[in-house]
Amino acid sequence: MARKPRDYDAELQALMERTKKLKGQKTTRLGELVQVTGADTLPIEALAGVLLAAVEQAKKQPEAVARWTERGEALFRTSKRDGGKAGSGGDAAGATPAGPGTPAAGGGA
């Protein structure tokens, strides 16, 4: 019995569609994250600057990522407990004001 030939074009097309879908989902989730944290109130240029500073600081001070991770986990724990309303009410999301050395405070990079 001969094997059924593979349709490489169809497989490639399916992979490309899946990739496009996953990229779209990632973009949506990043947008939701910006909204949940309240960062959507910043000018786009300021948000880009904060993100660039965070990437630079993460390279220079990997321990900063651990601190940011703890704050992020606290945000999501609070979000789940409050029914998805984290980030909308000041410190209610478990976030503390930006301290020195954090990108949000403009330091550290």
Summary of the structure (lengths in Angstrom):
residues: 109
radius of gyration: 20.0
end to end distance: 65.4
largest distance: 71.1
contacts: 237
relative contact order: 0.10
helix: 71%
strand: 0%
